[in-house]
Amino acid sequence: MDWDLAARLAARAVRSGPDAARAEREDVVAALRAAAPVAAEHVARVTR
C-alpha cells in the first residue's frame, strides 16, 4: 500500500473538519472515552 499516495488522495477527497478550540476538542475526546465502554456493552448485547 502506498500510504503517501493514499494520504494525498484523501486530502483531496475530504474536507477538513470544523474548527474547534482546544478545550472543546478535549471535552469531545473525554465524552467519547466515557461513552466507549457503554457502546461496547450495547454492541455486545445487540449482536448476540
WOSULBEL-V527918 format. One record per pair of residues at least 12 apart in sequence whose ideal C-beta (glycine too) atoms are under 10 Angstrom apart, sorted by the first residue. I is the first residue (numbers start at 1). J is the second residue. If there is no record, write none. Layout:
i | j
I | J
I | J
//
This chain:
none
//
